[in-house]
Amino acid sequence: MEKCVGSYISECMNTSKLNTHFLSMSQSSDNGVSVRLPRHVVMLVNNPCVNDSRVIKSAEALVEFGWQVTVICRYAANLLVSEVINGVTYIRIQPSPTKLSDLRAWITNKRQKSFHSKVVAINLPAHNDKNSFLSAKHASNNTRALCPSGIRIRIVLALKTTKRLLAFPAKVVYWLNEDNEFKRMSLPILRKMKFDVVHCHDLSTLPTGVALAECYRCKLVYDSHELEMHRNAQYTKRVWRKRRKLESVGIRRADAVITVSDSIADYLASDYGIVRPYVVLNSPDFRTDQKFSRTVRQDLKLRVDTPLAIYVGSVTINRGLENIVNALSFYPGLHFATVGPIRAQTRKDLEDIACSIDVADRLFFLPPVKPNEVVPYLVDADVSVLAIQNVCLSYYYCMPNKLLESTFAGVPVAVANLHELRKFVDIHACGLVMDEACPLSIAQTIKEILTKRDSFQISPEARAKIIIDYGWITQSIKLKSIYDAL
């Protein structure tokens, strides 16, 4: 199959469409022929840019097309402040202590201490012995000595719950000043640079880009990785209004707007009254000649006839993972493995669920593999499960990388009933749609796919065409055409 797919793709890549790859280098040559100088694009991203595959792929694609690319990103421990990887220069900046950070710390610490004292004072039993009585002012330092175990447990539980609630005001302070913080960090570096285009990834960097475009008269590109006004986040009304204003101003000022799915592009065009944004999918950079020494089934040491369902991506909330684990009780013999970065609390919650329904021996957690190795790593799984929960409009309109990675690997998919996922499966007949909130529906859908697996195995030619149409080679050409139009 790999040979068939590889030869078909090679044939397609000889067409004029894919031969548009070229490098526009430049300077003035000795024979007087004028050639273009390398243009400089600065990309802004509010994370360390280590695992942000979309930013990395976009930056490296522009380097291949003759651009000089600098990524201004956030510093994190154990990372270099400046480095060059595959022709892309990364400069990591660190926020300096400010009144804002002090205020956030004060809000959290002050309120936690205040609440701790009040809870202890309310729950302390009345004692006749005067020596055993302490005022609320000093109670917080003596809780363990005074309180019976039952009361102490209630206090601890109350504090744990309230600690999460009290962190929210600190988040609000950060959200209200997120854009200002990034601007303050990045502007001293940016003022020393010359660039033709500033490319803003996500809303938190957009105000900085707008300021640069106004001041230096450079081109502005806004790359919205999701539907910012409808994310999976609990913003206060004040924060939401500020974010809405920033995006409204920035998206209309941008010379080009890029996003990750057709549905989000349509929504943004309608919502802001702008020209429909360009769609550049966050697809895998997969080449058929790539090989990988390991596969998911080999790492799990499972026999070929053992049913194996996989989930690819971050193990975190609202991905429907708890529903998939619960589905194991409805499908005896089915094994389930996650492949990707793991949030510790989510893993513990999933393990607790698995133990409670006696399926712990069929649940596995595997670490992430390199982005360009994901597709060959998945090839011997039986089904890939995408149970993303419909908790916000951004999720409903998402077109996740994991869907394309699974399809490129030739693995049938069981997908949530979300707009873009349902549309993709209907068009390509590569899986089934399920009720992502119902463990029984998930189990039944997986069983149907495994029972009729041949019905969902797409042909080598169809698979090759999907790789051509949705793969990163084609997406990078779209990105180049956007930049050429600037």
DOLUMNU-758475 format. One line per 4 residues: number of its first residue (from 1); their letters; for each residue z, y, x of C-alpha. Coordinates in Angstrom, 2 decimals, always signed. Each point is the difference from the previous one (the first is absolute). Layout:
<pts>
NUM> A> Z,Y,X ~ ...
</pts>
This chain:
<pts>
1> MEKC> +0.00,+0.00,+0.00 ~ +0.89,+2.45,+2.76 ~ -3.48,-0.46,+1.52 ~ -1.68,+0.72,-3.33
5> VGSY> +2.14,+3.06,-0.60 ~ -0.48,+1.21,+3.56 ~ -3.78,-0.34,-0.06 ~ -0.25,+1.73,-3.37
9> ISEC> +2.09,+2.93,+1.22 ~ -2.04,+0.24,+3.21 ~ -3.15,+0.20,-2.07 ~ +1.50,+2.72,-2.19
13> MNTS> +1.18,+1.95,+3.03 ~ -3.58,+0.23,+1.24 ~ -0.91,+2.05,-3.07 ~ -0.45,+3.75,+0.26
17> KLNT> +3.24,+0.56,-1.93 ~ +2.23,-1.47,+2.70 ~ -2.15,+1.22,+2.88 ~ +1.17,+3.53,-0.72
21> HFLS> +2.77,-0.51,+2.61 ~ -0.49,+2.40,+2.88 ~ +1.91,+2.19,+2.42 ~ -0.65,+3.70,-0.12
25> MSQS> +1.04,+1.00,+3.51 ~ -0.29,+3.26,+1.53 ~ -0.54,+2.67,+2.38 ~ -2.91,+1.83,+1.48
29> SDNG> -2.04,-2.30,+2.24 ~ -1.73,+0.84,+3.31 ~ -3.51,-0.19,-1.44 ~ +0.85,+2.66,-2.56
33> VSVR> +0.14,-2.37,-2.96 ~ +2.73,+1.12,-2.34 ~ +2.41,-2.72,-1.10 ~ +3.10,+0.40,-2.12
37> LPRH> +3.42,+0.30,+1.55 ~ +2.67,-2.44,-1.15 ~ +1.72,+1.55,-2.98 ~ +3.77,-0.18,-0.28
41> VVML> +1.91,-1.18,-3.06 ~ +3.76,+0.16,-0.29 ~ +1.57,-2.51,-2.37 ~ +3.46,+0.70,-1.44
45> VNNP> +2.23,-2.83,-1.21 ~ +3.72,+0.09,-0.75 ~ +0.88,-3.39,+1.52 ~ -0.09,-1.53,+3.52
49> CVND> -3.54,-1.34,-0.62 ~ +0.68,-3.46,+1.37 ~ -0.62,-2.07,-3.12 ~ -2.01,+2.51,-2.04
53> SRVI> -3.27,-1.94,+0.18 ~ -1.97,+2.51,-2.09 ~ +0.73,+2.88,+2.37 ~ -0.60,-2.12,+3.09
57> KSAE> -3.30,-1.42,-1.29 ~ -1.22,+3.44,-1.08 ~ +0.87,+1.55,+3.36 ~ -1.66,-2.77,+2.01
61> ALVE> -3.11,+0.10,-2.21 ~ -0.44,+3.72,+0.66 ~ +0.37,-0.61,+3.74 ~ -2.81,-2.57,-0.24
65> FGWQ> -2.13,+2.62,-1.71 ~ +0.48,+2.50,+2.82 ~ +2.99,+2.03,-1.16 ~ +2.98,+0.90,+2.13
69> VTVI> +3.05,-1.03,-2.05 ~ +3.64,+1.01,+0.36 ~ +2.64,-1.38,-2.38 ~ +3.13,+2.11,-0.44
73> CRYA> +2.68,-2.32,-1.34 ~ +3.75,-0.49,-0.16 ~ +2.09,-1.27,+2.90 ~ +2.03,-3.19,-0.33
77> ANLL> +2.31,-1.78,+2.42 ~ -1.59,-2.04,+2.80 ~ -3.42,+1.61,-0.45 ~ -1.89,+2.14,+2.48
81> VSEV> -0.14,+3.71,-0.72 ~ -3.64,+0.03,+1.01 ~ -2.48,-2.83,+0.51 ~ -3.70,-0.82,-0.27
85> INGV> -1.00,-3.17,-1.86 ~ -3.64,-0.99,-0.48 ~ -1.10,+3.55,+0.75 ~ +2.42,+1.62,-2.49
89> TYIR> +2.70,+2.35,+1.33 ~ +3.35,-0.34,-1.77 ~ +2.57,+2.78,+0.33 ~ +3.38,-0.74,-1.60
93> IQPS> +2.23,+2.88,-0.92 ~ +3.70,-0.12,-0.78 ~ +1.82,+2.28,-2.44 ~ +2.64,+2.09,+1.71
97> PTKL> +3.44,+0.39,-1.61 ~ -0.11,+2.80,-2.56 ~ +2.08,+1.46,-2.76 ~ -1.98,-2.25,-2.34
101> SDLR> +1.09,-3.21,+1.72 ~ +3.57,+1.31,+0.21 ~ -0.09,+0.78,-3.72 ~ -1.24,-3.48,-0.86
105> AWIT> +2.79,-1.59,+2.06 ~ +2.60,+2.32,-1.54 ~ -1.11,-0.82,-3.56 ~ +0.24,-3.74,+0.59
109> NKRQ> +3.22,-0.08,+2.05 ~ +1.91,+2.64,-1.94 ~ -0.66,-1.51,-3.41 ~ +0.68,-3.54,+1.15
113> KSFH> +3.37,+1.00,+1.45 ~ +0.89,+1.99,-3.11 ~ -0.93,-2.83,-2.33 ~ +1.83,-2.57,+2.14
117> SKVV> +3.25,+1.95,-0.30 ~ -0.41,+0.43,-3.76 ~ -0.73,-3.68,-0.63 ~ +3.03,-1.08,+2.02
121> AINL> +2.22,+2.50,-1.80 ~ -1.17,-1.18,-3.43 ~ +0.38,-3.71,+0.76 ~ +3.30,+0.04,+1.89
125> PAHN> +2.73,-1.74,-2.01 ~ +3.16,+1.86,-0.85 ~ +2.90,-1.20,+2.14 ~ +3.68,+0.66,-0.50
129> DKNS> +0.56,-0.11,+3.72 ~ -0.46,+3.57,+1.19 ~ -0.94,-1.19,+3.49 ~ -3.00,-1.84,-1.40
133> FLSA> -1.45,+3.05,-1.69 ~ -2.59,+2.11,+1.79 ~ -1.81,+2.99,-1.30 ~ -3.73,-0.14,-0.63
137> KHAS> -0.48,+2.18,+3.04 ~ +1.15,-2.78,+2.38 ~ -0.88,-3.03,-2.08 ~ -3.44,-0.55,+1.46
141> NNTR> +1.48,-0.90,+3.39 ~ +2.51,-2.43,-1.43 ~ -1.86,-1.83,-2.73 ~ +0.26,-3.41,+1.61
145> ALCP> +3.77,+0.20,+0.50 ~ +0.81,+1.19,-3.51 ~ -2.43,-1.59,-2.44 ~ +0.20,-3.56,-1.27
149> SGIR> -3.16,-1.99,+0.74 ~ -1.40,+0.28,-3.54 ~ +0.21,+3.79,+0.00 ~ -1.34,+0.14,+3.55
153> IRIV> -3.07,-2.00,-1.07 ~ -0.63,+2.39,-2.89 ~ +0.24,+2.96,+2.36 ~ -2.39,-1.54,+2.52
157> LALK> -2.54,-0.82,-2.70 ~ +0.26,+3.51,-1.42 ~ -0.52,+1.52,+3.42 ~ -3.00,-2.20,+0.79
161> TTKR> -1.67,+0.96,-3.27 ~ +0.78,+3.67,+0.40 ~ -1.12,+0.10,+3.61 ~ -3.54,-0.67,-1.18
165> LLAF> +0.29,+2.66,-2.70 ~ +1.35,+2.58,+2.41 ~ -2.88,-0.57,+2.40 ~ -2.35,+1.36,-2.68
169> PAKV> +0.94,+3.69,+0.44 ~ -0.77,-0.37,+3.71 ~ -3.41,-1.45,-0.89 ~ -0.64,+2.92,-2.34
173> VYWL> +0.76,+2.45,+2.80 ~ -2.41,-1.90,+2.26 ~ -2.77,-0.23,-2.62 ~ +0.24,+3.73,-0.66
177> NEDN> -0.43,+0.75,+3.70 ~ -2.11,-2.96,+1.16 ~ -3.16,+2.06,+0.47 ~ +1.89,+2.82,+1.76
181> EFKR> +1.62,-2.46,+2.40 ~ -3.34,-1.51,+1.04 ~ -1.55,+3.45,+0.34 ~ +2.86,+1.23,+2.16
185> MSLP> -0.25,-3.10,+2.22 ~ -3.76,+0.01,+0.44 ~ -1.08,+3.66,+0.19 ~ +1.28,+0.67,+3.56
189> ILRK> -2.21,-2.86,+1.24 ~ -2.97,+0.82,-2.21 ~ -0.09,+3.66,+1.02 ~ -0.83,-1.09,+3.56
193> MKFD> -2.96,-2.11,-1.08 ~ -3.60,+0.73,-1.02 ~ -1.47,-2.09,-2.79 ~ -2.80,+0.03,-2.53
197> VVHC> +1.57,-2.05,-2.78 ~ +3.56,-0.64,-1.14 ~ +0.35,-3.28,-1.93 ~ +3.19,-0.22,-2.09
201> HDLS> +1.25,-3.44,-0.95 ~ +2.13,+0.22,-3.17 ~ +1.57,+3.00,-1.67 ~ +2.85,+0.64,+2.46
205> TLPT> -2.48,+1.20,+2.65 ~ -2.39,+1.88,-2.31 ~ +1.79,+3.42,+0.09 ~ -0.17,-0.09,+3.80
209> GVAL> -3.72,-0.70,-0.22 ~ -0.54,+2.85,-2.45 ~ +1.81,+2.42,+2.33 ~ -2.13,-1.14,+2.96
213> AECY> -3.25,+0.23,-1.96 ~ +0.83,+3.56,-1.09 ~ +1.13,+1.12,+3.45 ~ -2.60,-1.70,+2.24
217> RCKL> -2.86,-0.27,-2.52 ~ -0.40,-3.72,+0.62 ~ -1.11,-2.56,-2.56 ~ +2.70,-1.67,-2.13
221> VYDS> -0.06,-3.65,-1.12 ~ +2.64,-1.34,-2.40 ~ +0.40,-3.80,+0.02 ~ +2.15,-1.07,-2.97
225> HELE> +1.18,-3.56,+0.63 ~ +1.31,-0.29,-3.54 ~ +0.41,+2.03,-3.19 ~ +2.61,+2.41,+1.32
229> MHRN> +1.15,+1.41,-3.34 ~ +0.58,-3.49,-1.40 ~ +1.56,-1.90,+2.88 ~ +2.75,-2.60,-0.19
233> AQYT> +2.73,+2.59,+0.69 ~ +2.74,+1.68,-2.03 ~ -0.73,+3.67,+0.57 ~ +2.01,+2.66,-1.78
237> KRVW> -1.94,+2.48,-2.16 ~ +0.44,+2.70,+2.61 ~ -1.36,-2.23,+2.79 ~ -2.89,-1.17,-2.20
241> RKRR> -0.95,+3.59,-0.87 ~ -0.02,+1.00,+3.67 ~ -2.09,-3.02,+1.00 ~ -2.40,+0.69,-2.87
245> KLES> -0.47,+3.61,+1.13 ~ -0.58,-1.02,+3.63 ~ -2.60,-2.60,-0.93 ~ -1.67,+2.29,-2.52
249> VGIR> -0.48,+2.71,+2.64 ~ -0.90,-2.36,+2.85 ~ -2.42,-2.27,-1.84 ~ -2.03,+2.99,-1.20
253> RADA> -0.01,+1.54,+3.48 ~ -1.16,-3.22,+1.70 ~ -3.60,-0.24,+1.16 ~ +0.08,-3.74,-0.72
257> VITV> +2.41,-2.19,-1.96 ~ +0.20,-3.74,+0.69 ~ +1.94,-2.66,-1.88 ~ +0.37,-3.77,-0.20
261> SDSI> -1.38,-1.13,-3.38 ~ -2.56,+1.01,-2.62 ~ +2.69,+0.38,-2.68 ~ +2.07,+2.40,+2.11
265> ADYL> -3.14,+1.98,+0.89 ~ -0.88,+0.35,-3.71 ~ +3.57,+1.01,-0.86 ~ +0.21,+2.67,+2.70
269> ASDY> -3.38,+1.46,-0.98 ~ +1.09,+0.28,-3.63 ~ +3.56,+1.13,+0.68 ~ -0.83,+2.80,+2.45
273> GIVR> -3.52,+0.86,-1.16 ~ -1.52,-0.71,+3.40 ~ -3.11,-1.80,+1.22 ~ +0.67,-3.75,-0.10
277> PYVV> +1.72,-1.01,+3.27 ~ -1.70,-2.38,+2.41 ~ +1.28,-3.59,-0.12 ~ +0.71,-1.70,+3.33
281> LNSP> +1.71,-3.32,-0.67 ~ +2.94,-1.08,+2.12 ~ -1.84,-3.21,+0.84 ~ +0.44,-2.47,+2.88
285> DFRT> -1.88,+0.51,+3.22 ~ -1.26,-3.57,-0.09 ~ -2.80,-1.48,+2.11 ~ -1.14,-3.58,-0.55
289> DQKF> +0.14,-0.78,+3.71 ~ +3.77,+0.61,+0.07 ~ +2.11,-3.11,+0.56 ~ +3.72,-0.57,-0.10
293> SRTV> +1.84,-2.91,+1.57 ~ +2.51,-0.36,-2.86 ~ -0.14,-0.13,-3.80 ~ +2.69,+0.46,-2.59
297> RQDL> +0.10,-3.70,-0.89 ~ +0.29,-1.00,+3.65 ~ +2.91,+2.39,+0.54 ~ +1.79,-1.46,-3.03
301> KLRV> -0.81,-3.56,+1.13 ~ -1.17,-0.90,-3.50 ~ -2.34,-2.86,-0.78 ~ -3.50,+0.79,-1.24
305> DTPL> +0.77,-1.41,-3.47 ~ +3.16,+2.14,-0.46 ~ -0.69,+2.81,-2.53 ~ +0.48,+3.34,+1.77
309> AIYV> +0.06,+3.47,-1.57 ~ +0.24,+3.06,+2.23 ~ +0.80,+3.69,-0.29 ~ -1.38,+2.38,+2.65
313> GSVT> +1.67,+3.36,+0.61 ~ +3.41,+1.66,+0.14 ~ +2.86,-1.99,-1.48 ~ +1.54,+2.79,-2.02
317> INRG> +0.75,+1.14,-3.55 ~ -2.45,+0.14,-2.92 ~ -2.40,-2.53,+1.53 ~ +1.00,-2.63,-2.56
321> LENI> +1.36,-2.36,+2.65 ~ +3.08,-0.91,-2.04 ~ -2.30,-1.09,-2.83 ~ -2.05,-2.16,+2.37
325> VNAL> +3.16,-1.68,+1.30 ~ +1.16,-0.64,-3.58 ~ -3.45,-1.47,-0.73 ~ +0.70,-2.78,+2.51
329> SFYP> +2.39,-1.58,-2.50 ~ -2.93,-0.41,-2.43 ~ -2.25,-1.61,+2.61 ~ +1.76,-2.88,+1.85
333> GLHF> -1.45,-0.59,+3.43 ~ -1.48,+3.48,+0.42 ~ +0.98,+1.71,+3.25 ~ -0.02,+3.80,+0.40
337> ATVG> -0.17,+2.03,+3.22 ~ -0.07,+3.73,+0.69 ~ -1.89,+1.40,+2.99 ~ +0.98,+3.52,+1.04
341> PIRA> +2.84,+2.38,+0.88 ~ +3.24,-0.86,-1.75 ~ +2.55,+2.31,-1.62 ~ +3.35,-1.69,+0.67
345> QTRK> +1.52,+0.65,-3.43 ~ -3.09,-1.25,-1.81 ~ +0.02,-3.19,+2.04 ~ +3.65,-0.60,-0.80
349> DLED> -0.64,+0.57,-3.71 ~ -2.91,-2.45,+0.02 ~ +2.03,-2.61,+1.87 ~ +2.83,+0.37,-2.53
353> IACS> -2.44,-0.55,-2.87 ~ -1.49,-3.04,+1.77 ~ +3.43,-1.53,+0.54 ~ +1.05,+0.60,-3.60
357> IDVA> -3.03,-1.92,-1.36 ~ +0.00,-2.61,+2.80 ~ -3.36,+0.86,+1.60 ~ +1.25,+1.36,+3.33
361> DRLF> -1.74,-2.80,+1.92 ~ -3.36,+1.22,-1.36 ~ +0.35,+3.68,+0.91 ~ -1.06,+1.28,+3.45
365> FLPP> -0.13,+3.38,+1.74 ~ -2.52,+0.47,+2.81 ~ -0.24,+3.07,+2.26 ~ -3.08,+2.25,-0.08
369> VKPN> -3.04,-0.80,+2.11 ~ -2.34,+2.55,+1.53 ~ -2.24,+1.74,-2.57 ~ -3.21,-1.45,+1.44
373> EVVP> +1.50,-3.52,-0.07 ~ +1.17,-0.08,-3.61 ~ -3.24,-1.38,-1.50 ~ -0.36,-3.06,+2.29
377> YLVD> +3.75,-0.62,-0.30 ~ -0.23,-0.45,-3.79 ~ -2.95,-2.37,-0.19 ~ +1.92,-3.21,-0.78
381> ADVS> +2.21,+1.40,-2.80 ~ -0.76,-1.21,-3.53 ~ +0.51,+3.24,-1.91 ~ +1.00,+3.59,+0.73
385> VLAI> +2.33,+1.59,-2.57 ~ +0.00,+3.75,-0.67 ~ +2.71,+0.65,-2.57 ~ +0.27,+3.76,+0.61
389> QNVC> +2.05,+1.45,-2.85 ~ -1.47,+2.59,-2.34 ~ +2.79,+2.52,+0.64 ~ -2.15,+3.08,+0.62
393> LSYY> -3.56,+1.21,-0.41 ~ -0.58,-0.14,+3.76 ~ +0.68,-3.75,-0.06 ~ -2.11,-0.49,-3.14
397> YCMP> -2.99,+1.56,+1.77 ~ +0.61,-1.58,+3.43 ~ -2.64,-1.94,+1.94 ~ +2.20,-1.75,+2.57
401> NKLL> -1.09,-1.21,+3.39 ~ +1.58,-3.41,-0.68 ~ -2.47,-0.67,-2.83 ~ -2.94,+0.44,+2.38
405> ESTF> +1.66,-1.90,+2.84 ~ +0.53,-3.02,-2.27 ~ -3.55,+0.12,-1.36 ~ -1.50,+0.38,+3.48
409> AGVP> +1.98,-3.10,+1.01 ~ -1.48,-1.92,-2.93 ~ +3.39,-0.42,-1.70 ~ +0.02,+0.25,-3.83
413> VAVA> +2.29,+2.70,-1.40 ~ +2.47,+0.22,-2.88 ~ +0.28,+3.72,-0.74 ~ +2.12,+2.30,-2.13
417> NLHE> -1.58,+1.48,-3.10 ~ -0.72,+3.31,+1.72 ~ -3.25,+1.92,-0.45 ~ -1.70,-0.29,+3.42
421> LRKF> +1.27,-3.54,+0.66 ~ -1.20,-1.26,-3.38 ~ -3.40,+1.68,+0.49 ~ -0.47,-1.56,+3.44
425> VDIH> +0.87,-3.51,-1.18 ~ -2.24,+0.31,-3.07 ~ -2.98,+1.11,+2.10 ~ +0.33,-2.58,+2.77
429> ACGL> +1.55,-2.97,-1.86 ~ +2.36,-0.61,+2.91 ~ +3.20,-0.60,-1.97 ~ +1.93,+0.63,-3.21
433> VMDE> +2.04,+2.80,-1.55 ~ +3.62,-0.75,-0.97 ~ +2.96,+1.72,-1.60 ~ +1.73,+1.25,+3.14
437> ACPL> +3.33,+0.46,-1.81 ~ +0.22,-3.61,-1.28 ~ +0.91,-2.83,+2.42 ~ -1.38,-2.61,-2.42
441> SIAQ> -3.36,+1.80,-0.15 ~ -0.08,+0.21,+3.80 ~ +0.69,-3.74,+0.31 ~ -2.62,-0.91,-2.60
445> TIKE> -2.63,+2.22,+1.63 ~ +0.64,-1.46,+3.46 ~ -0.16,-3.52,-1.42 ~ -3.31,+0.70,-1.75
449> ILTK> -1.50,+1.40,+3.20 ~ +1.15,-2.99,+2.05 ~ -1.20,-2.45,-2.65 ~ -3.44,+1.63,-0.23
453> RDSF> -0.18,+1.34,+3.54 ~ -3.73,-0.72,+0.34 ~ -0.68,+2.38,-2.89 ~ +1.50,+2.88,+1.96
457> QISP> -1.54,-0.82,+3.38 ~ -2.71,+2.59,+0.53 ~ -3.14,-1.02,+1.85 ~ -0.55,+0.89,+3.68
461> EARA> -2.73,+2.46,-1.00 ~ +2.18,+1.69,-2.64 ~ +2.92,+0.16,+2.39 ~ -2.18,+1.52,+2.72
465> KIII> -1.26,+2.64,-2.43 ~ +3.59,+0.87,-0.99 ~ +0.87,+0.41,+3.69 ~ -3.02,+2.29,+0.45
469> DYGW> +0.68,+2.06,-3.14 ~ +3.78,+0.33,+0.34 ~ +0.64,-0.52,+3.72 ~ +1.06,+2.68,+2.45
473> ITQS> -3.44,+0.23,+1.65 ~ -1.42,+1.41,-3.23 ~ +3.09,+2.14,-0.64 ~ -0.24,+1.51,+3.48
477> IKLK> -3.64,+0.93,-0.66 ~ +1.16,+1.80,-3.16 ~ +2.58,+1.84,+2.11 ~ -2.70,+1.01,+2.48
481> SIYD> -2.24,+1.33,-2.77 ~ +2.91,+2.10,-1.32 ~ +0.51,+1.51,+3.44 ~ -3.72,+0.57,+0.47
485> AL> -0.02,+1.97,-3.27 ~ +2.74,+2.30,+1.30
</pts>
